[in-house]
Amino acid sequence: MTDEDIAREFRELRCVGDIVDALASPGLRLALRNCAEIRKQRASSTPPKPAHVDLKRLASGDSD
């Protein structure tokens, strides 16, 4: 992760404060880097295909 990725995540999360201070803080930097990696993984993955749900069967209470 680059400083630009971490700064973008800082803005995306709407953090309050100065980005320079956030980059200097090891704990906050690590948290922002982890959030940026998760966001990147979610963006690159395909959403799961929704399972077929029989609404009439569900409404009638048939659960076998």
All heavy atoms as TSV, in Angstrom:
chain	resi	resn	atom	element	x	y	z
A	1	MET	N	N	0.832	-1.185	0.000
A	1	MET	CA	C	0.000	0.000	0.000
A	1	MET	C	C	0.876	1.248	0.000
A	1	MET	O	O	1.817	1.350	0.766
A	1	MET	CB	C	-0.847	0.068	1.262
A	1	MET	CG	C	-2.095	-0.763	1.321
A	1	MET	SD	S	-3.363	-0.205	0.242
A	1	MET	CE	C	-3.772	-1.761	-0.475
A	2	THR	N	N	0.512	2.162	-0.835
A	2	THR	CA	C	1.250	3.421	-0.907
A	2	THR	C	C	0.611	4.451	0.018
A	2	THR	O	O	-0.511	4.254	0.518
A	2	THR	CB	C	1.252	3.972	-2.341
A	2	THR	OG1	O	-0.101	4.293	-2.699
A	2	THR	CG2	C	1.826	2.968	-3.323
A	3	ASP	N	N	1.314	5.539	0.229
A	3	ASP	CA	C	0.768	6.629	1.040
A	3	ASP	C	C	-0.489	7.203	0.394
A	3	ASP	O	O	-1.407	7.632	1.090
A	3	ASP	CB	C	1.804	7.733	1.239
A	3	ASP	CG	C	2.897	7.332	2.221
A	3	ASP	OD1	O	2.722	6.320	2.922
A	3	ASP	OD2	O	3.911	8.047	2.298
A	4	GLU	N	N	-0.538	7.197	-0.927
A	4	GLU	CA	C	-1.724	7.705	-1.632
A	4	GLU	C	C	-2.946	6.835	-1.355
A	4	GLU	O	O	-4.053	7.347	-1.175
A	4	GLU	CB	C	-1.457	7.770	-3.134
A	4	GLU	CG	C	-0.448	8.813	-3.517
A	4	GLU	CD	C	-0.113	8.758	-4.995
A	4	GLU	OE1	O	-0.810	8.053	-5.745
A	4	GLU	OE2	O	0.842	9.432	-5.388
A	5	ASP	N	N	-2.755	5.510	-1.323
A	5	ASP	CA	C	-3.861	4.601	-1.009
A	5	ASP	C	C	-4.372	4.834	0.407
A	5	ASP	O	O	-5.576	4.839	0.659
A	5	ASP	CB	C	-3.432	3.141	-1.159
A	5	ASP	CG	C	-3.101	2.767	-2.584
A	5	ASP	OD1	O	-3.662	3.387	-3.512
A	5	ASP	OD2	O	-2.276	1.852	-2.773
A	6	ILE	N	N	-3.454	5.022	1.318
A	6	ILE	CA	C	-3.835	5.254	2.716
A	6	ILE	C	C	-4.525	6.605	2.855
A	6	ILE	O	O	-5.523	6.724	3.574
A	6	ILE	CB	C	-2.590	5.142	3.624
A	6	ILE	CG1	C	-2.066	3.697	3.586
A	6	ILE	CG2	C	-2.906	5.565	5.040
A	6	ILE	CD1	C	-0.749	3.483	4.270
A	7	ALA	N	N	-4.046	7.620	2.148
A	7	ALA	CA	C	-4.686	8.938	2.192
A	7	ALA	C	C	-6.094	8.880	1.600
A	7	ALA	O	O	-7.021	9.508	2.114
A	7	ALA	CB	C	-3.832	9.953	1.440
A	8	ARG	N	N	-6.271	8.110	0.521
A	8	ARG	CA	C	-7.599	7.956	-0.083
A	8	ARG	C	C	-8.556	7.283	0.903
A	8	ARG	O	O	-9.708	7.682	1.053
A	8	ARG	CB	C	-7.500	7.137	-1.367
A	8	ARG	CG	C	-8.805	7.033	-2.118
A	8	ARG	CD	C	-8.706	6.237	-3.410
A	8	ARG	NE	N	-7.569	6.621	-4.228
A	8	ARG	CZ	C	-6.533	5.820	-4.493
A	8	ARG	NH1	N	-6.476	4.606	-4.009
A	8	ARG	NH2	N	-5.539	6.242	-5.253
A	9	GLU	N	N	-8.058	6.285	1.617
A	9	GLU	CA	C	-8.896	5.605	2.609
A	9	GLU	C	C	-9.242	6.548	3.758
A	9	GLU	O	O	-10.352	6.525	4.279
A	9	GLU	CB	C	-8.174	4.362	3.138
A	9	GLU	CG	C	-9.055	3.462	3.942
A	9	GLU	CD	C	-10.205	2.868	3.154
A	9	GLU	OE1	O	-10.110	2.705	1.929
A	9	GLU	OE2	O	-11.248	2.565	3.786
A	10	PHE	N	N	-8.304	7.396	4.138
A	10	PHE	CA	C	-8.540	8.403	5.173
A	10	PHE	C	C	-9.711	9.289	4.781
A	10	PHE	O	O	-10.601	9.570	5.584
A	10	PHE	CB	C	-7.263	9.235	5.365
A	10	PHE	CG	C	-7.318	10.238	6.472
A	10	PHE	CD1	C	-7.040	9.879	7.775
A	10	PHE	CD2	C	-7.630	11.571	6.208
A	10	PHE	CE1	C	-7.067	10.807	8.796
A	10	PHE	CE2	C	-7.659	12.510	7.219
A	10	PHE	CZ	C	-7.378	12.124	8.518
A	11	ARG	N	N	-9.743	9.688	3.504
A	11	ARG	CA	C	-10.848	10.527	3.020
A	11	ARG	C	C	-12.134	9.729	2.888
A	11	ARG	O	O	-13.214	10.228	3.201
A	11	ARG	CB	C	-10.470	11.156	1.675
A	11	ARG	CG	C	-9.419	12.227	1.777
A	11	ARG	CD	C	-9.206	12.942	0.455
A	11	ARG	NE	N	-8.810	12.056	-0.628
A	11	ARG	CZ	C	-7.559	11.692	-0.908
A	11	ARG	NH1	N	-6.573	12.144	-0.160
A	11	ARG	NH2	N	-7.298	10.899	-1.929
A	12	GLU	N	N	-12.052	8.489	2.410
A	12	GLU	CA	C	-13.249	7.652	2.239
A	12	GLU	C	C	-13.946	7.380	3.579
A	12	GLU	O	O	-15.165	7.342	3.645
A	12	GLU	CB	C	-12.886	6.310	1.588
A	12	GLU	CG	C	-12.503	6.401	0.143
A	12	GLU	CD	C	-13.690	6.652	-0.764
A	12	GLU	OE1	O	-14.799	6.184	-0.450
A	12	GLU	OE2	O	-13.499	7.334	-1.789
A	13	LEU	N	N	-13.161	7.192	4.618
A	13	LEU	CA	C	-13.722	6.931	5.945
A	13	LEU	C	C	-14.145	8.212	6.663
A	13	LEU	O	O	-14.681	8.151	7.768
A	13	LEU	CB	C	-12.701	6.175	6.806
A	13	LEU	CG	C	-12.398	4.757	6.350
A	13	LEU	CD1	C	-11.267	4.169	7.189
A	13	LEU	CD2	C	-13.635	3.885	6.444
A	14	ARG	N	N	-13.880	9.344	6.017
A	14	ARG	CA	C	-14.228	10.664	6.571
A	14	ARG	C	C	-13.615	10.881	7.961
A	14	ARG	O	O	-14.284	11.309	8.906
A	14	ARG	CB	C	-15.739	10.846	6.620
A	14	ARG	CG	C	-16.367	10.850	5.249
A	14	ARG	CD	C	-17.845	11.135	5.323
A	14	ARG	NE	N	-18.396	11.211	3.979
A	14	ARG	CZ	C	-19.367	10.442	3.548
A	14	ARG	NH1	N	-19.914	9.561	4.351
A	14	ARG	NH2	N	-19.815	10.561	2.330
A	15	CYS	N	N	-12.342	10.527	8.068
A	15	CYS	CA	C	-11.625	10.722	9.331
A	15	CYS	C	C	-11.413	12.212	9.577
A	15	CYS	O	O	-11.262	12.989	8.644
A	15	CYS	CB	C	-10.279	10.021	9.286
A	15	CYS	SG	S	-10.386	8.231	9.218
A	16	VAL	N	N	-11.410	12.575	10.834
A	16	VAL	CA	C	-11.203	13.962	11.230
A	16	VAL	C	C	-9.746	14.129	11.632
A	16	VAL	O	O	-9.192	13.297	12.340
A	16	VAL	CB	C	-12.129	14.331	12.415
A	16	VAL	CG1	C	-11.880	15.755	12.857
A	16	VAL	CG2	C	-13.572	14.126	12.036
A	17	GLY	N	N	-9.126	15.186	11.165
A	17	GLY	CA	C	-7.749	15.452	11.534
A	17	GLY	C	C	-6.892	15.671	10.314
A	17	GLY	O	O	-7.375	15.832	9.199
A	18	ASP	N	N	-5.602	15.648	10.547
A	18	ASP	CA	C	-4.628	15.923	9.497
A	18	ASP	C	C	-4.076	14.603	8.964
A	18	ASP	O	O	-3.716	13.708	9.735
A	18	ASP	CB	C	-3.505	16.785	10.071
A	18	ASP	CG	C	-2.561	17.297	9.012
A	18	ASP	OD1	O	-2.976	17.380	7.842
A	18	ASP	OD2	O	-1.415	17.618	9.368
A	19	ILE	N	N	-4.004	14.470	7.655
A	19	ILE	CA	C	-3.511	13.242	7.037
A	19	ILE	C	C	-2.041	13.004	7.373
A	19	ILE	O	O	-1.612	11.866	7.521
A	19	ILE	CB	C	-3.749	13.247	5.505
A	19	ILE	CG1	C	-3.357	11.903	4.888
A	19	ILE	CG2	C	-3.000	14.357	4.841
A	19	ILE	CD1	C	-4.145	10.733	5.353
A	20	VAL	N	N	-1.274	14.068	7.544
A	20	VAL	CA	C	0.151	13.925	7.885
A	20	VAL	C	C	0.288	13.272	9.250
A	20	VAL	O	O	1.129	12.384	9.451
A	20	VAL	CB	C	0.862	15.296	7.839
A	20	VAL	CG1	C	2.298	15.173	8.287
A	20	VAL	CG2	C	0.776	15.890	6.445
A	21	ASP	N	N	-0.546	13.672	10.202
A	21	ASP	CA	C	-0.519	13.064	11.527
A	21	ASP	C	C	-0.957	11.595	11.461
A	21	ASP	O	O	-0.428	10.750	12.172
A	21	ASP	CB	C	-1.431	13.823	12.492
A	21	ASP	CG	C	-0.923	15.222	12.779
A	21	ASP	OD1	O	0.305	15.450	12.646
A	21	ASP	OD2	O	-1.748	16.089	13.128
A	22	ALA	N	N	-1.937	11.302	10.613
A	22	ALA	CA	C	-2.411	9.929	10.468
A	22	ALA	C	C	-1.321	9.038	9.879
A	22	ALA	O	O	-1.153	7.893	10.306
A	22	ALA	CB	C	-3.655	9.893	9.583
A	23	LEU	N	N	-0.581	9.551	8.909
A	23	LEU	CA	C	0.497	8.766	8.319
A	23	LEU	C	C	1.663	8.577	9.283
A	23	LEU	O	O	2.393	7.592	9.201
A	23	LEU	CB	C	0.987	9.426	7.030
A	23	LEU	CG	C	0.005	9.418	5.863
A	23	LEU	CD1	C	0.553	10.227	4.705
A	23	LEU	CD2	C	-0.331	8.012	5.440
A	24	ALA	N	N	1.834	9.501	10.218
A	24	ALA	CA	C	2.919	9.407	11.198
A	24	ALA	C	C	2.583	8.463	12.342
A	24	ALA	O	O	3.486	7.910	12.971
A	24	ALA	CB	C	3.240	10.792	11.754
A	25	SER	N	N	1.305	8.238	12.605
A	25	SER	CA	C	0.884	7.360	13.692
A	25	SER	C	C	0.883	5.906	13.214
A	25	SER	O	O	0.122	5.551	12.319
A	25	SER	CB	C	-0.523	7.753	14.158
A	25	SER	OG	O	-1.031	6.786	15.037
A	26	PRO	N	N	1.722	5.043	13.806
A	26	PRO	CA	C	1.806	3.661	13.329
A	26	PRO	C	C	0.488	2.892	13.452
A	26	PRO	O	O	0.127	2.136	12.553
A	26	PRO	CB	C	2.875	3.024	14.212
A	26	PRO	CG	C	3.607	4.141	14.847
A	26	PRO	CD	C	2.686	5.306	14.876
A	27	GLY	N	N	-0.230	3.110	14.530
A	27	GLY	CA	C	-1.485	2.394	14.732
A	27	GLY	C	C	-2.562	2.794	13.741
A	27	GLY	O	O	-3.232	1.947	13.143
A	28	LEU	N	N	-2.713	4.089	13.559
A	28	LEU	CA	C	-3.715	4.594	12.615
A	28	LEU	C	C	-3.336	4.245	11.187
A	28	LEU	O	O	-4.184	3.891	10.369
A	28	LEU	CB	C	-3.893	6.102	12.781
A	28	LEU	CG	C	-4.991	6.760	11.969
A	28	LEU	CD1	C	-6.329	6.077	12.206
A	28	LEU	CD2	C	-5.089	8.231	12.310
A	29	ARG	N	N	-2.062	4.308	10.895
A	29	ARG	CA	C	-1.591	3.944	9.551
A	29	ARG	C	C	-1.909	2.477	9.245
A	29	ARG	O	O	-2.373	2.140	8.161
A	29	ARG	CB	C	-0.097	4.205	9.450
A	29	ARG	CG	C	0.468	3.942	8.086
A	29	ARG	CD	C	1.992	4.194	8.091
A	29	ARG	NE	N	2.543	3.975	6.790
A	29	ARG	CZ	C	2.651	4.898	5.843
A	29	ARG	NH1	N	2.251	6.126	6.081
A	29	ARG	NH2	N	3.158	4.607	4.678
A	30	LEU	N	N	-1.682	1.606	10.215
A	30	LEU	CA	C	-1.972	0.184	10.047
A	30	LEU	C	C	-3.468	-0.048	9.841
A	30	LEU	O	O	-3.878	-0.809	8.962
A	30	LEU	CB	C	-1.473	-0.611	11.260
A	30	LEU	CG	C	-1.761	-2.098	11.251
A	30	LEU	CD1	C	-1.031	-2.768	10.102
A	30	LEU	CD2	C	-1.373	-2.710	12.578
A	31	ALA	N	N	-4.291	0.623	10.631
A	31	ALA	CA	C	-5.741	0.470	10.502
A	31	ALA	C	C	-6.224	0.955	9.136
A	31	ALA	O	O	-7.039	0.291	8.487
A	31	ALA	CB	C	-6.451	1.242	11.615
A	32	LEU	N	N	-5.719	2.079	8.688
A	32	LEU	CA	C	-6.105	2.606	7.373
A	32	LEU	C	C	-5.630	1.691	6.255
A	32	LEU	O	O	-6.344	1.477	5.267
A	32	LEU	CB	C	-5.555	4.020	7.178
A	32	LEU	CG	C	-6.212	5.105	8.023
A	32	LEU	CD1	C	-5.415	6.403	7.915
A	32	LEU	CD2	C	-7.647	5.315	7.628
A	33	ARG	N	N	-4.427	1.134	6.398
A	33	ARG	CA	C	-3.915	0.218	5.380
A	33	ARG	C	C	-4.784	-1.036	5.298
A	33	ARG	O	O	-5.120	-1.507	4.212
A	33	ARG	CB	C	-2.477	-0.173	5.695
A	33	ARG	CG	C	-1.824	-0.949	4.548
A	33	ARG	CD	C	-0.536	-1.567	4.942
A	33	ARG	NE	N	-0.871	-2.713	5.772
A	33	ARG	CZ	C	-0.023	-3.365	6.540
A	33	ARG	NH1	N	1.225	-2.969	6.627
A	33	ARG	NH2	N	-0.386	-4.393	7.254
A	34	ASN	N	N	-5.168	-1.570	6.455
A	34	ASN	CA	C	-6.031	-2.756	6.469
A	34	ASN	C	C	-7.385	-2.464	5.840
A	34	ASN	O	O	-7.915	-3.278	5.075
A	34	ASN	CB	C	-6.196	-3.281	7.894
A	34	ASN	CG	C	-4.921	-3.884	8.433
A	34	ASN	OD1	O	-4.025	-4.256	7.682
A	34	ASN	ND2	N	-4.827	-3.980	9.746
A	35	CYS	N	N	-7.960	-1.315	6.156
A	35	CYS	CA	C	-9.252	-0.935	5.568
A	35	CYS	C	C	-9.134	-0.776	4.050
A	35	CYS	O	O	-10.024	-1.183	3.309
A	35	CYS	CB	C	-9.767	0.358	6.190
A	35	CYS	SG	S	-10.317	0.169	7.883
A	36	ALA	N	N	-8.026	-0.201	3.602
A	36	ALA	CA	C	-7.817	-0.020	2.161
A	36	ALA	C	C	-7.680	-1.368	1.459
A	36	ALA	O	O	-8.205	-1.560	0.360
A	36	ALA	CB	C	-6.583	0.840	1.912
A	37	GLU	N	N	-6.998	-2.318	2.092
A	37	GLU	CA	C	-6.853	-3.647	1.499
A	37	GLU	C	C	-8.192	-4.362	1.417
A	37	GLU	O	O	-8.492	-5.008	0.409
A	37	GLU	CB	C	-5.851	-4.471	2.296
A	37	GLU	CG	C	-4.420	-4.033	2.093
A	37	GLU	CD	C	-3.431	-4.841	2.909
A	37	GLU	OE1	O	-3.837	-5.808	3.581
A	37	GLU	OE2	O	-2.241	-4.490	2.875
A	38	ILE	N	N	-9.003	-4.250	2.454
A	38	ILE	CA	C	-10.327	-4.874	2.448
A	38	ILE	C	C	-11.197	-4.249	1.366
A	38	ILE	O	O	-11.889	-4.950	0.621
A	38	ILE	CB	C	-10.992	-4.752	3.834
A	38	ILE	CG1	C	-10.262	-5.649	4.820
A	38	ILE	CG2	C	-12.470	-5.108	3.769
A	38	ILE	CD1	C	-10.680	-5.441	6.254
A	39	ARG	N	N	-11.169	-2.929	1.240
A	39	ARG	CA	C	-11.953	-2.249	0.210
A	39	ARG	C	C	-11.516	-2.701	-1.192
A	39	ARG	O	O	-12.339	-2.931	-2.069
A	39	ARG	CB	C	-11.814	-0.737	0.340
A	39	ARG	CG	C	-12.712	0.057	-0.586
A	39	ARG	CD	C	-12.495	1.547	-0.437
A	39	ARG	NE	N	-12.701	2.050	0.895
A	39	ARG	CZ	C	-13.883	2.472	1.380
A	39	ARG	NH1	N	-14.935	2.446	0.617
A	39	ARG	NH2	N	-13.979	2.920	2.610
A	40	LYS	N	N	-10.205	-2.871	-1.371
A	40	LYS	CA	C	-9.673	-3.312	-2.659
A	40	LYS	C	C	-10.119	-4.740	-2.966
A	40	LYS	O	O	-10.491	-5.046	-4.096
A	40	LYS	CB	C	-8.149	-3.217	-2.627
A	40	LYS	CG	C	-7.483	-3.498	-3.933
A	40	LYS	CD	C	-5.982	-3.289	-3.806
A	40	LYS	CE	C	-5.269	-3.563	-5.100
A	40	LYS	NZ	N	-3.828	-3.367	-4.957
A	41	GLN	N	N	-10.109	-5.617	-1.975
A	41	GLN	CA	C	-10.551	-6.997	-2.170
A	41	GLN	C	C	-12.035	-7.062	-2.499
A	41	GLN	O	O	-12.449	-7.829	-3.369
A	41	GLN	CB	C	-10.272	-7.833	-0.921
A	41	GLN	CG	C	-8.813	-8.133	-0.705
A	41	GLN	CD	C	-8.577	-8.829	0.619
A	41	GLN	OE1	O	-9.498	-9.045	1.400
A	41	GLN	NE2	N	-7.320	-9.162	0.895
A	42	ARG	N	N	-12.831	-6.279	-1.811
A	42	ARG	CA	C	-14.276	-6.270	-2.064
A	42	ARG	C	C	-14.587	-5.737	-3.456
A	42	ARG	O	O	-15.514	-6.200	-4.110
A	42	ARG	CB	C	-15.000	-5.438	-1.018
A	42	ARG	CG	C	-15.087	-6.113	0.315
A	42	ARG	CD	C	-15.851	-5.271	1.296
A	42	ARG	NE	N	-15.908	-5.919	2.594
A	42	ARG	CZ	C	-16.326	-5.358	3.692
A	42	ARG	NH1	N	-16.743	-4.098	3.665
A	42	ARG	NH2	N	-16.342	-6.018	4.823
A	43	ALA	N	N	-13.829	-4.768	-3.904
A	43	ALA	CA	C	-14.070	-4.190	-5.228
A	43	ALA	C	C	-13.695	-5.166	-6.334
A	43	ALA	O	O	-14.326	-5.174	-7.393
A	43	ALA	CB	C	-13.281	-2.892	-5.378
A	44	SER	N	N	-12.687	-5.984	-6.089
A	44	SER	CA	C	-12.228	-6.898	-7.130
A	44	SER	C	C	-13.002	-8.219	-7.149
A	44	SER	O	O	-12.958	-8.938	-8.142
A	44	SER	CB	C	-10.740	-7.184	-6.962
A	44	SER	OG	O	-10.516	-7.909	-5.772
A	45	SER	N	N	-13.687	-8.548	-6.080
A	45	SER	CA	C	-14.416	-9.817	-6.044
A	45	SER	C	C	-15.798	-9.654	-6.668
A	45	SER	O	O	-16.382	-8.576	-6.684
A	45	SER	CB	C	-14.550	-10.322	-4.605
A	45	SER	OG	O	-15.415	-9.482	-3.882
A	46	THR	N	N	-16.308	-10.753	-7.186
A	46	THR	CA	C	-17.653	-10.725	-7.764
A	46	THR	C	C	-18.661	-11.030	-6.663
A	46	THR	O	O	-18.408	-11.868	-5.794
A	46	THR	CB	C	-17.792	-11.767	-8.886
A	46	THR	OG1	O	-17.504	-13.059	-8.350
A	46	THR	CG2	C	-16.851	-11.459	-10.030
A	47	PRO	N	N	-19.793	-10.363	-6.687
A	47	PRO	CA	C	-20.787	-10.615	-5.642
A	47	PRO	C	C	-21.360	-12.024	-5.780
A	47	PRO	O	O	-21.466	-12.562	-6.886
A	47	PRO	CB	C	-21.865	-9.560	-5.895
A	47	PRO	CG	C	-21.660	-9.113	-7.291
A	47	PRO	CD	C	-20.218	-9.346	-7.617
A	48	PRO	N	N	-21.726	-12.650	-4.672
A	48	PRO	CA	C	-22.285	-13.995	-4.750
A	48	PRO	C	C	-23.627	-13.989	-5.459
A	48	PRO	O	O	-24.394	-13.026	-5.374
A	48	PRO	CB	C	-22.441	-14.417	-3.287
A	48	PRO	CG	C	-22.479	-13.151	-2.528
A	48	PRO	CD	C	-21.670	-12.158	-3.310
A	49	LYS	N	N	-23.889	-15.058	-6.172
A	49	LYS	CA	C	-25.138	-15.187	-6.894
A	49	LYS	C	C	-26.252	-15.480	-5.882
A	49	LYS	O	O	-26.112	-16.373	-5.049
A	49	LYS	CB	C	-25.031	-16.326	-7.908
A	49	LYS	CG	C	-26.185	-16.436	-8.836
A	49	LYS	CD	C	-25.938	-17.501	-9.883
A	49	LYS	CE	C	-27.128	-17.590	-10.818
A	49	LYS	NZ	N	-26.904	-18.615	-11.848
A	50	PRO	N	N	-27.339	-14.718	-5.914
A	50	PRO	CA	C	-28.401	-14.945	-4.942
A	50	PRO	C	C	-29.048	-16.314	-5.147
A	50	PRO	O	O	-29.258	-16.768	-6.271
A	50	PRO	CB	C	-29.395	-13.824	-5.202
A	50	PRO	CG	C	-29.092	-13.333	-6.561
A	50	PRO	CD	C	-27.650	-13.639	-6.839
A	51	ALA	N	N	-29.339	-16.968	-4.041
A	51	ALA	CA	C	-29.986	-18.274	-4.089
A	51	ALA	C	C	-31.459	-18.094	-4.450
A	51	ALA	O	O	-32.086	-17.091	-4.105
A	51	ALA	CB	C	-29.858	-18.969	-2.745
A	52	HIS	N	N	-32.001	-19.074	-5.135
A	52	HIS	CA	C	-33.411	-19.021	-5.509
A	52	HIS	C	C	-34.267	-19.257	-4.263
A	52	HIS	O	O	-34.050	-20.219	-3.532
A	52	HIS	CB	C	-33.727	-20.074	-6.562
A	52	HIS	CG	C	-35.183	-20.153	-6.893
A	52	HIS	ND1	N	-35.831	-19.160	-7.580
A	52	HIS	CD2	C	-36.121	-21.080	-6.594
A	52	HIS	CE1	C	-37.101	-19.477	-7.709
A	52	HIS	NE2	N	-37.305	-20.644	-7.121
A	53	VAL	N	N	-35.200	-18.384	-4.030
A	53	VAL	CA	C	-36.111	-18.510	-2.891
A	53	VAL	C	C	-37.527	-18.602	-3.431
A	53	VAL	O	O	-37.983	-17.723	-4.163
A	53	VAL	CB	C	-35.978	-17.296	-1.939
A	53	VAL	CG1	C	-36.961	-17.406	-0.799
A	53	VAL	CG2	C	-34.562	-17.174	-1.430
A	54	ASP	N	N	-38.219	-19.674	-3.079
A	54	ASP	CA	C	-39.604	-19.853	-3.488
A	54	ASP	C	C	-40.478	-19.094	-2.485
A	54	ASP	O	O	-40.732	-19.557	-1.379
A	54	ASP	CB	C	-39.957	-21.339	-3.504
A	54	ASP	CG	C	-41.323	-21.606	-4.082
A	54	ASP	OD1	O	-42.053	-20.633	-4.393
A	54	ASP	OD2	O	-41.669	-22.794	-4.223
A	55	LEU	N	N	-40.922	-17.908	-2.876
A	55	LEU	CA	C	-41.653	-17.033	-1.957
A	55	LEU	C	C	-43.010	-17.614	-1.583
A	55	LEU	O	O	-43.456	-17.455	-0.451
A	55	LEU	CB	C	-41.804	-15.646	-2.562
A	55	LEU	CG	C	-40.488	-14.885	-2.771
A	55	LEU	CD1	C	-40.746	-13.567	-3.443
A	55	LEU	CD2	C	-39.771	-14.694	-1.460
A	56	LYS	N	N	-43.695	-18.287	-2.506
A	56	LYS	CA	C	-45.007	-18.884	-2.196
A	56	LYS	C	C	-44.832	-19.973	-1.135
A	56	LYS	O	O	-45.622	-20.054	-0.194
A	56	LYS	CB	C	-45.644	-19.473	-3.441
A	56	LYS	CG	C	-46.164	-18.436	-4.401
A	56	LYS	CD	C	-46.841	-19.122	-5.586
A	56	LYS	CE	C	-47.362	-18.113	-6.577
A	56	LYS	NZ	N	-47.989	-18.777	-7.735
A	57	ARG	N	N	-43.808	-20.778	-1.302
A	57	ARG	CA	C	-43.556	-21.852	-0.328
A	57	ARG	C	C	-43.183	-21.250	1.023
A	57	ARG	O	O	-43.621	-21.726	2.071
A	57	ARG	CB	C	-42.447	-22.731	-0.858
A	57	ARG	CG	C	-42.156	-23.913	-0.004
A	57	ARG	CD	C	-41.129	-24.781	-0.669
A	57	ARG	NE	N	-40.770	-25.850	0.225
A	57	ARG	CZ	C	-39.784	-26.690	0.031
A	57	ARG	NH1	N	-39.081	-26.610	-1.081
A	57	ARG	NH2	N	-39.500	-27.618	0.901
A	58	LEU	N	N	-42.382	-20.231	1.016
A	58	LEU	CA	C	-41.988	-19.565	2.251
A	58	LEU	C	C	-43.189	-18.944	2.946
A	58	LEU	O	O	-43.331	-19.048	4.165
A	58	LEU	CB	C	-40.934	-18.497	1.944
A	58	LEU	CG	C	-40.284	-17.782	3.113
A	58	LEU	CD1	C	-39.484	-18.758	3.960
A	58	LEU	CD2	C	-39.373	-16.675	2.610
A	59	ALA	N	N	-44.087	-18.319	2.195
A	59	ALA	CA	C	-45.261	-17.678	2.766
A	59	ALA	C	C	-46.242	-18.705	3.335
A	59	ALA	O	O	-46.937	-18.419	4.311
A	59	ALA	CB	C	-45.965	-16.828	1.715
A	60	SER	N	N	-46.285	-19.896	2.754
A	60	SER	CA	C	-47.224	-20.900	3.253
A	60	SER	C	C	-46.713	-21.631	4.480
A	60	SER	O	O	-47.450	-22.375	5.116
A	60	SER	CB	C	-47.508	-21.935	2.149
A	60	SER	OG	O	-46.377	-22.733	1.905
A	61	GLY	N	N	-45.436	-21.399	4.857
A	61	GLY	CA	C	-44.898	-22.022	6.032
A	61	GLY	C	C	-44.339	-23.412	5.772
A	61	GLY	O	O	-44.005	-24.136	6.697
A	62	ASP	N	N	-44.237	-23.804	4.509
A	62	ASP	CA	C	-43.702	-25.113	4.147
A	62	ASP	C	C	-42.187	-25.041	4.235
A	62	ASP	O	O	-41.530	-24.363	3.464
A	62	ASP	CB	C	-44.153	-25.465	2.729
A	62	ASP	CG	C	-43.830	-26.892	2.361
A	62	ASP	OD1	O	-43.388	-27.661	3.257
A	62	ASP	OD2	O	-44.018	-27.259	1.197
A	63	SER	N	N	-41.601	-25.755	5.192
A	63	SER	CA	C	-40.167	-25.632	5.420
A	63	SER	C	C	-39.410	-26.941	5.276
A	63	SER	O	O	-38.368	-27.115	5.884
A	63	SER	CB	C	-39.920	-25.041	6.799
A	63	SER	OG	O	-40.441	-25.927	7.781
A	64	ASP	N	N	-39.909	-27.886	4.517
A	64	ASP	CA	C	-39.151	-29.134	4.380
A	64	ASP	C	C	-38.329	-29.143	3.186
A	64	ASP	O	O	-37.590	-28.665	2.642
A	64	ASP	CB	C	-40.059	-30.353	4.293
A	64	ASP	CG	C	-41.086	-30.284	3.196
A	64	ASP	OD1	O	-41.915	-29.368	3.231
A	64	ASP	OD2	O	-41.070	-31.153	2.316
